[in-house]
Amino acid sequence: MQDLKRVIWLASYPKSGNTWIRSLLAHYFMPPGKAPDINNLRQFTTADVRQDFFDAANGGAFQGKGLEEWVRMRGPALRLIAASKQGHHFVKTHCQTIQLFGADLIPPEITAGAIYVMRNPFDLAPSFARHQSADIDTAIERMCLENTVMGTPTGIYDALGRWDDHIARWTEAPGLKRRIVRYEDLLKRPAKEMRGLLEDFLSVKVEPQKLARAVKATSFANMQKQEREKGFNERPEGMKAFFAKGQSGVWRTDLTPAQVGRIREAFLPTLETWYPELLDETAAFAKG
């Protein structure tokens, strides 16, 4: 039986930095001038919502009619994705590591490891709202629901669930080789965070000049410029700009005290584990 343990998942809740990580890795590993722009990242990475793989697994155009049909076809599609490249390769996902209808959404038999990118929920909420073409209160509500999903018109889904459950599933999955990256740390020290990812997790000897080029090429300003000039084919319909702010701490101006309090109440145990530095400030802010 063919060994398909080739997939290194690039996993995150939406709007947590997945596109940035994919771009950084592409610009590091591909030759100078050959790295894809934001609209051609599939040259370097794959995504688990690729229509062409679902079509191939289905033996024809896939048009799902619900979650159960998606799950039934997801396993065969993921096996095709795993077999599409020799050796380890990166695959983007927003799904949780859970079972639905008796099937693993992240199958161990094709999984070599995972890079999990997280972002604090206070900054995530306004960005997720733009991503969903929703108001911030609605976005927070969706971040708190266990059954939150996103989907394509052809019935290919991302099973997101709650923000805190998403983090717990990925950071606590037994037997999973993983590297956890906080978006905020990547913003402060992109070169240091990438060096750790490359050396400690991927066992790659870092070339400083290559790393510096990758960090410069994927600055938020450069990615915004690309989107302005060329658009971004992963931008959801109705969303004005995918690369809108890309900063840490925007919650201080984007959220109300009530919204900050609601997020704290919903996710406090996870905040205590992963974002203890925000606890005092958000508590004071929530009190107005």
C-alpha angles and dihedrals in degrees: 000000000000115000106235099173089125107112121106103190120222095205133181147133107265116280094021100114104280094134091050093052091048091051094047092052092046093051092047099047102036123075118266110282093013100083112112123247120240092277095054103045089125086077086071106021136028129217129219091231095061108141093206093061092048089049091051092048090049094048089237141017109334116222109169123201099202147337095294093056090046092052091047091055097035096076095054091042092052091050089055090049091050091049094046094086134032117244126359118341137170125257124184119226138169093186125112121242093253140119122251123184089354095304130110112241087203102038114211091213092069099032122104096167145307141246106208119198118196133183128194111264095234092063092034095058099067091041091049089049090057090046091053095040086236137123118264095254090055091047091052090049091053091048088057098049121097093212100049111141137168122209147183123237088256095058102260110140145197110214100211106160119172121348093236094045090050090056094044094049093053100037095045102036106134117244094005116136103219148163118209118210124186113213090221092057091048089054093051098041111013095163094047094047092047092047090055092047093049098042104033101035107025096031092229121150103234121234105208096211093051090049093049091050091050093050092048094046093051100045112139090247091055092048091049089051091052091051092049092050102037107015121232120263093205093057109114117243111271095023111122098205131003093197097050109145112338093192137128119240098027088131089079090071101022101052134060122227089254092054092048090049092050092052092047092051093048098046108023099127091051091046090052089055102041107018108030090146090068098051101088097040095047091046091054092044092051090056089057 
